[in-house]
């Protein structure tokens, strides 16, 4: 239930702000706005509505999408009567092409700003501080896949795609659809390494900030680790006879063990070697925490929060644009890369954690900005293409053509939404 509530709250907020962008720019230019609808009011059924001035504000019953009905514009309302008449001065089609395009871009602009603002606030109020890369003197733990590209355990990553690594999290390139250029410090020597696109989220199998002893900090209640007798302060030295020299070895061993119901651990406790047995399932989740031996942290200032919020927004935009390109070129599977409301609800999770909620909401805001620019007639990008086409041919398309195009667009969007819901159910 909490997943659904978070989904409705997150999407409701973003839909409201997106449509508010259209509304504000339309009113700025003097266009008449007839309706402001949050969520879809299919069959004209509304949960709530009121009228102020010339605009009706309402909430629809279907918690997906929304729209702003601007006089003289073909939109989700499918009102074709106005288009049969001569355009009035306050109608959408009476304004210059550049003003109409800005109105259509209003929602996208707001979504981009919202994503930036949320990421900035999460960093400033939520994270508050970061671990500087200079504090991780032991370097990265490198997995087999990373070794294949020339990385070695102990490498300190100093630059990613030419950008200096200031924070530990800057060591990772989020864009798995593009080539990554790493500069590493290896025992005082500078080494350049290029990692090709992976098209799979396997960064953790390349390298991780896990090159430190596997000393248990805490054990989760009722976990496999607690039932097996693991205690805080234990130093794990072996799992199923595989030697553990660093915490990265623990992750590596657990990832590669696929056919064992039990895990035999050797731990050093108070100077003595102890043997433990933990019963696990297919997830290999033991349920203990290991804290990196890093004491030095740096606080985020307001200015650096904005800078890193901007960086995170740009990174997320680049990832999603590259992901769309990979999707349409067949480099990643459509069914495994597209998610709908059920999938988004799962991402929000069954419990509420404020920073996670806002991070996901910020990401969705940026995704909405990108998807709305796709040139499908029912989306903002499709409407912009029509305006550009009319500008090129020097005349307005007939209302019949516009209605057909809009219907085709709506069918495509609804078809895609239906597909994502079915796909979510199959992959649930």
C-alpha positions as CSV (number, residue, x, y, z in Angstrom):
1,X,0.0,0.0,0.0
2,X,2.8,2.4,0.9
3,X,4.4,1.7,-2.6
4,X,1.1,2.9,-4.2
5,X,0.9,6.0,-2.0
6,X,4.5,7.0,-2.8
7,X,3.8,6.4,-6.5
8,X,0.7,8.6,-6.5
9,X,2.4,11.3,-4.4
10,X,5.6,11.4,-6.6
11,X,3.8,11.3,-9.9
12,X,1.1,13.6,-8.8
13,X,3.6,16.2,-7.8
14,X,5.6,15.9,-11.0
15,X,2.5,16.0,-13.2
16,X,1.2,19.1,-11.4
17,X,4.5,20.9,-11.9
18,X,4.8,19.8,-15.5
19,X,1.4,21.1,-16.4
20,X,2.0,24.2,-14.3
21,X,5.0,24.9,-16.6
22,X,2.6,24.9,-19.6
23,X,0.0,26.9,-17.7
24,X,2.4,29.7,-16.6
25,X,4.0,30.2,-20.0
26,X,0.5,30.2,-21.6
27,X,-0.7,32.9,-19.2
28,X,2.5,34.8,-19.6
29,X,1.8,35.2,-23.3
30,X,-1.9,35.9,-22.8
31,X,-3.3,32.6,-24.0
32,X,-6.7,31.5,-22.7
33,X,-6.5,28.4,-20.5
34,X,-9.7,26.6,-20.2
35,X,-8.7,23.6,-18.1
36,X,-5.9,22.5,-15.7
37,X,-6.3,18.8,-15.1
38,X,-4.1,16.6,-12.9
39,X,-4.5,12.9,-13.7
40,X,-6.7,11.9,-16.6
41,X,-10.5,12.7,-16.4
42,X,-11.5,10.0,-19.0
43,X,-15.2,10.1,-19.6
44,X,-15.2,13.5,-18.1
45,X,-15.3,12.0,-14.6
46,X,-13.5,14.1,-12.0
47,X,-12.7,13.6,-8.3
48,X,-12.6,17.3,-7.6
49,X,-13.0,20.5,-9.5
50,X,-13.5,24.2,-9.1
51,X,-13.5,27.2,-11.5
52,X,-11.5,30.4,-11.0
53,X,-11.7,33.1,-13.7
54,X,-11.8,31.4,-17.1
55,X,-10.1,28.2,-16.0
56,X,-11.5,25.0,-14.5
57,X,-9.1,23.2,-12.2
58,X,-9.7,19.5,-11.5
59,X,-8.3,16.1,-10.5
60,X,-9.1,13.2,-12.7
61,X,-9.8,9.6,-11.5
62,X,-7.0,7.8,-13.4
63,X,-3.6,8.5,-11.8
64,X,-1.6,8.9,-14.9
65,X,-0.7,12.0,-16.8
66,X,-2.7,15.3,-17.0
67,X,-3.2,18.2,-19.3
68,X,-3.7,21.9,-19.7
69,X,-6.4,22.7,-22.2
70,X,-5.4,25.9,-24.0
71,X,-8.0,27.4,-26.3
72,X,-7.3,26.7,-30.0
73,X,-4.9,23.8,-29.3
74,X,-5.4,20.2,-30.2
75,X,-4.7,18.2,-27.0
76,X,-5.9,15.3,-25.0
77,X,-9.4,16.8,-24.7
78,X,-9.9,16.2,-28.4
79,X,-12.0,19.4,-28.7
80,X,-12.3,20.0,-32.5
81,X,-15.1,22.6,-32.5
82,X,-12.8,25.6,-31.9
83,X,-10.6,24.6,-34.9
84,X,-13.5,24.9,-37.3
85,X,-13.8,28.6,-36.5
86,X,-11.5,31.5,-37.2
87,X,-8.9,31.8,-34.5
88,X,-9.5,34.3,-31.7
89,X,-6.7,36.6,-30.5
90,X,-6.3,34.7,-27.2
91,X,-6.1,31.2,-28.8
92,X,-3.0,29.1,-29.0
93,X,-2.9,29.1,-32.8
94,X,-3.0,32.9,-33.1
95,X,0.4,33.3,-31.5
96,X,3.8,33.2,-33.1
97,X,5.4,29.8,-33.6
98,X,8.2,30.6,-31.1
99,X,5.7,31.4,-28.3
100,X,3.8,28.2,-28.9
101,X,7.0,26.2,-28.8
102,X,8.0,27.8,-25.5
103,X,4.5,27.0,-24.1
104,X,5.0,23.4,-25.1
105,X,8.5,23.3,-23.6
106,X,7.2,24.8,-20.4
107,X,6.6,21.4,-18.8
108,X,10.0,20.1,-19.8
109,X,11.7,23.2,-18.5
110,X,10.0,22.9,-15.1
111,X,10.8,19.1,-14.9
112,X,14.5,19.9,-15.5
113,X,14.5,22.6,-12.9
114,X,12.6,20.4,-10.4
115,X,15.1,17.5,-10.9
116,X,18.0,19.9,-10.3
117,X,16.4,21.5,-7.2
118,X,15.5,18.1,-5.6
119,X,19.0,16.6,-6.2
120,X,20.5,19.8,-4.7
121,X,18.3,19.6,-1.6
122,X,19.0,15.9,-1.2
123,X,22.7,16.6,-1.2
124,X,22.5,19.7,1.1
125,X,19.9,18.5,3.6
126,X,20.2,14.7,3.3
127,X,23.8,13.7,2.6
128,X,25.3,16.8,4.2
129,X,28.9,15.5,3.8
130,X,31.0,13.3,1.5
131,X,34.1,11.1,1.7
132,X,36.9,12.8,-0.3
133,X,38.7,10.5,-2.8
134,X,42.0,11.4,-1.1
135,X,40.8,9.6,2.1
136,X,40.6,6.2,0.3
137,X,44.3,5.7,0.3
138,X,44.0,1.9,-0.3
139,X,42.4,2.5,-3.7
140,X,39.8,0.4,-5.4
141,X,39.0,-3.3,-5.2
142,X,38.9,-4.6,-8.8
143,X,36.8,-7.6,-9.9
144,X,37.7,-10.0,-12.7
145,X,35.7,-8.0,-15.2
146,X,37.6,-4.9,-14.3
147,X,41.0,-6.7,-14.5
148,X,40.1,-7.7,-18.1
149,X,40.2,-4.0,-19.0
150,X,43.5,-3.4,-17.3
151,X,42.5,-2.3,-13.8
152,X,44.3,-3.6,-10.7
153,X,43.3,-3.7,-7.1
154,X,44.8,-0.7,-5.3
155,X,44.4,1.6,-8.3
156,X,43.3,5.1,-7.2
157,X,41.0,6.6,-9.8
158,X,41.8,10.3,-10.3
159,X,39.8,11.2,-13.3
160,X,36.7,9.9,-15.0
161,X,36.1,11.1,-18.6
162,X,38.5,13.9,-17.9
163,X,36.7,15.1,-14.7
164,X,38.7,15.1,-11.5
165,X,37.5,12.7,-8.9
166,X,36.8,14.7,-5.7
167,X,34.4,12.4,-4.0
168,X,34.4,8.6,-3.8
169,X,31.1,8.5,-5.7
170,X,32.7,10.5,-8.6
171,X,34.9,7.4,-9.3
172,X,32.0,5.7,-11.0
173,X,30.6,6.5,-14.4
174,X,26.8,6.2,-14.3
175,X,26.5,6.1,-18.1
176,X,27.0,2.4,-18.9
177,X,25.9,3.1,-22.5
178,X,29.0,5.1,-23.3
179,X,32.7,4.6,-23.3
180,X,34.4,5.5,-20.0
181,X,37.9,6.9,-19.9
182,X,39.6,6.4,-16.6
183,X,42.9,7.9,-15.3
184,X,44.4,5.9,-12.4
185,X,47.3,6.4,-10.0
186,X,49.1,3.1,-9.7
187,X,51.9,3.3,-7.2
188,X,52.7,6.8,-8.3
189,X,52.4,6.1,-12.0
190,X,49.6,7.5,-14.2
191,X,47.8,4.9,-16.2
192,X,44.9,5.6,-18.8
193,X,42.3,2.9,-19.2
194,X,39.3,2.8,-21.5
195,X,36.2,0.8,-20.7
196,X,33.7,0.2,-23.5
197,X,29.9,0.4,-23.1
198,X,28.6,-2.5,-21.2
199,X,24.8,-1.9,-21.7
200,X,24.3,-3.7,-18.4
201,X,24.4,-2.3,-14.9
202,X,27.5,-4.2,-13.8
203,X,29.7,-1.4,-12.5
204,X,29.9,-3.2,-9.1
205,X,31.6,-6.1,-10.9
206,X,34.3,-3.9,-12.4
207,X,35.5,-2.1,-9.3
208,X,34.3,-0.8,-6.0
209,X,35.5,1.1,-2.9
210,X,35.8,-2.1,-1.0
211,X,39.6,-2.6,-0.7
212,X,39.7,-2.8,3.1
213,X,39.4,-5.6,5.7
214,X,36.0,-7.3,6.2
215,X,35.5,-6.4,9.8
216,X,31.9,-6.6,10.8
217,X,30.4,-3.4,12.1
218,X,26.9,-4.6,12.9
219,X,24.6,-7.6,12.3
220,X,21.0,-7.3,11.3
221,X,18.4,-8.9,13.6
222,X,17.0,-12.3,12.5
223,X,19.4,-12.3,9.6
224,X,21.4,-15.4,8.3
225,X,24.5,-13.8,9.8
226,X,23.0,-13.5,13.3
227,X,21.6,-17.0,13.2
228,X,25.0,-18.2,12.2
229,X,26.7,-16.6,15.2
230,X,28.5,-13.7,13.4
231,X,29.2,-10.8,15.8
232,X,30.2,-7.2,15.5
233,X,34.0,-6.9,15.5
234,X,34.5,-10.3,13.7
235,X,37.0,-10.2,10.9
236,X,36.0,-12.5,8.0
237,X,39.1,-14.3,6.7
238,X,37.5,-17.1,4.5
239,X,34.1,-18.1,3.0
240,X,33.7,-21.7,1.8
241,X,37.5,-22.1,1.9
242,X,38.0,-19.0,-0.4
243,X,40.4,-16.6,1.2
244,X,39.1,-13.2,2.1
245,X,41.7,-10.4,2.1
246,X,39.4,-7.5,1.5
247,X,35.7,-6.8,1.8
248,X,35.5,-6.9,-2.0
249,X,36.4,-10.6,-1.8
250,X,33.3,-11.2,0.2
251,X,31.1,-9.6,-2.5
252,X,33.0,-11.5,-5.2
253,X,32.7,-14.9,-3.5
254,X,29.1,-14.5,-2.6
255,X,28.3,-13.4,-6.2
256,X,30.0,-16.5,-7.7
257,X,28.6,-19.1,-5.3
258,X,25.4,-20.3,-6.8
259,X,24.9,-23.9,-5.7
260,X,25.4,-23.9,-2.0
261,X,22.7,-23.6,0.7
262,X,25.2,-23.0,3.4
263,X,28.2,-20.7,3.8
264,X,31.1,-21.7,6.0
265,X,32.8,-18.7,7.4
266,X,36.1,-18.4,9.1
267,X,36.4,-15.3,11.4
268,X,39.0,-13.9,13.6
269,X,37.5,-13.0,17.0
270,X,39.6,-11.7,19.9
271,X,42.7,-13.1,18.3
272,X,41.2,-16.6,17.8
273,X,40.0,-18.3,14.6
274,X,36.4,-19.4,14.7
275,X,34.3,-21.4,12.2
276,X,30.7,-20.5,11.6
277,X,27.9,-21.8,9.3
278,X,25.2,-19.6,7.8
279,X,22.2,-20.9,6.0
280,X,21.2,-18.7,3.0
281,X,18.9,-18.5,0.1
282,X,19.5,-17.7,-3.6
283,X,20.1,-14.0,-2.8
284,X,23.2,-14.9,-0.7
285,X,22.2,-12.1,1.6
286,X,23.9,-12.6,5.0
287,X,22.8,-9.5,6.7
288,X,25.8,-7.7,8.1
289,X,27.4,-4.3,7.7
290,X,31.0,-3.4,7.1
291,X,32.0,0.3,7.5
292,X,35.0,1.6,5.5
293,X,37.8,2.6,7.8
294,X,37.5,6.3,6.7
295,X,37.2,9.0,9.3
296,X,37.8,12.1,7.1
297,X,34.7,13.7,5.6
298,X,34.0,17.0,4.0
299,X,30.7,19.0,4.5
300,X,28.7,20.1,1.5
301,X,28.3,23.9,1.3
302,X,25.3,25.5,-0.4
303,X,27.3,26.3,-3.5
304,X,28.9,22.8,-3.8
305,X,25.4,21.3,-3.3
306,X,24.1,23.2,-6.3
307,X,27.2,22.2,-8.3
308,X,26.9,18.5,-7.5
309,X,23.1,18.6,-7.9
310,X,23.6,20.0,-11.4
311,X,26.3,17.4,-12.1
312,X,24.0,14.6,-10.9
313,X,21.1,16.0,-13.0
314,X,23.3,16.2,-16.1
315,X,24.7,12.7,-15.5
316,X,21.1,11.3,-15.2
317,X,20.0,13.1,-18.4
318,X,23.0,11.7,-20.3
319,X,22.3,8.2,-19.0
320,X,18.7,8.3,-20.0
321,X,19.3,9.8,-23.4
322,X,22.0,7.2,-24.1
323,X,19.6,4.5,-22.8
324,X,16.8,5.6,-25.2
325,X,19.3,5.5,-28.1
326,X,20.4,2.0,-27.1
327,X,16.8,1.0,-26.8
328,X,15.8,2.2,-30.2
329,X,18.9,0.7,-31.8
330,X,18.3,-2.7,-30.3
331,X,21.4,-2.7,-28.1
332,X,19.3,-3.4,-25.0
333,X,16.1,-5.5,-24.7
334,X,12.9,-3.5,-24.7
335,X,11.0,-5.7,-22.3
336,X,13.9,-5.5,-19.7
337,X,14.4,-1.8,-20.1
338,X,10.9,-0.3,-20.0
339,X,8.9,0.0,-16.8
340,X,5.5,1.2,-15.9
341,X,3.6,2.3,-12.8
342,X,4.0,-1.1,-11.1
343,X,7.7,-1.1,-11.7
344,X,8.1,2.5,-10.5
345,X,6.1,1.6,-7.3
346,X,8.5,-1.2,-6.7
347,X,11.4,1.2,-7.0
348,X,9.9,3.5,-4.4
349,X,9.7,0.5,-2.1
350,X,7.4,-0.8,0.5
351,X,8.7,1.4,3.2
352,X,9.2,5.2,3.2
353,X,12.7,6.7,3.3
354,X,12.6,10.4,2.6
355,X,15.9,10.8,0.8
356,X,15.2,7.7,-1.4
357,X,11.7,9.0,-2.2
358,X,13.1,12.4,-3.3
359,X,16.0,10.9,-5.3
360,X,13.6,8.7,-7.2
361,X,11.2,11.6,-7.8
362,X,14.0,13.7,-9.1
363,X,15.1,11.0,-11.5
364,X,11.5,10.5,-12.7
365,X,11.2,14.3,-13.2
366,X,14.3,14.2,-15.5
367,X,12.9,11.1,-17.4
368,X,9.6,12.9,-17.9
369,X,11.5,15.9,-19.4
370,X,13.2,13.6,-21.9
371,X,10.2,11.4,-22.8
372,X,8.0,14.4,-23.4
373,X,10.4,15.5,-26.1
374,X,10.0,12.3,-28.1
375,X,8.3,13.3,-31.4
376,X,5.1,11.4,-30.8
377,X,2.0,13.5,-31.7
378,X,0.3,13.2,-28.3
379,X,3.5,14.4,-26.5
380,X,5.0,17.9,-26.4
381,X,7.8,16.8,-28.8
382,X,5.2,15.8,-31.4
383,X,3.3,19.1,-31.1
384,X,6.6,21.0,-31.6
385,X,7.3,19.0,-34.7
386,X,3.8,19.9,-36.1
387,X,4.5,23.6,-35.4
388,X,7.8,23.5,-37.1
389,X,6.2,21.7,-40.1
390,X,3.5,24.4,-40.3
391,X,6.2,27.1,-40.2
392,X,8.1,25.4,-43.1
393,X,5.1,25.0,-45.3
394,X,3.8,28.5,-44.4
395,X,0.3,27.5,-43.4
396,X,-1.7,25.7,-40.7
397,X,-2.5,22.1,-41.1
398,X,-6.2,21.3,-41.4
399,X,-8.1,20.4,-38.2
400,X,-8.8,17.0,-39.7
401,X,-5.2,16.2,-40.2
402,X,-4.4,17.5,-36.7
403,X,-7.1,15.3,-35.1
404,X,-5.9,12.2,-37.0
405,X,-2.4,12.8,-35.9
406,X,-3.5,13.4,-32.3
407,X,-5.6,10.2,-32.2
408,X,-2.7,8.2,-33.6
409,X,-0.4,9.7,-30.9
410,X,-2.9,9.0,-28.1
411,X,-3.2,5.4,-29.3
412,X,0.5,5.0,-29.4
413,X,0.9,6.4,-25.9
414,X,-1.9,4.3,-24.4
415,X,-0.6,1.2,-26.2
416,X,2.9,1.8,-24.7
417,X,1.3,2.4,-21.2
418,X,-0.7,-0.9,-21.5
419,X,2.5,-2.7,-22.6
420,X,4.5,-1.4,-19.6
421,X,1.7,-2.4,-17.2
422,X,1.6,-6.0,-18.7
423,X,5.4,-6.1,-18.8
424,X,5.5,-5.0,-15.1
425,X,3.1,-7.8,-14.1
426,X,5.1,-10.4,-16.0
427,X,8.3,-9.3,-14.4
428,X,6.8,-8.7,-10.9
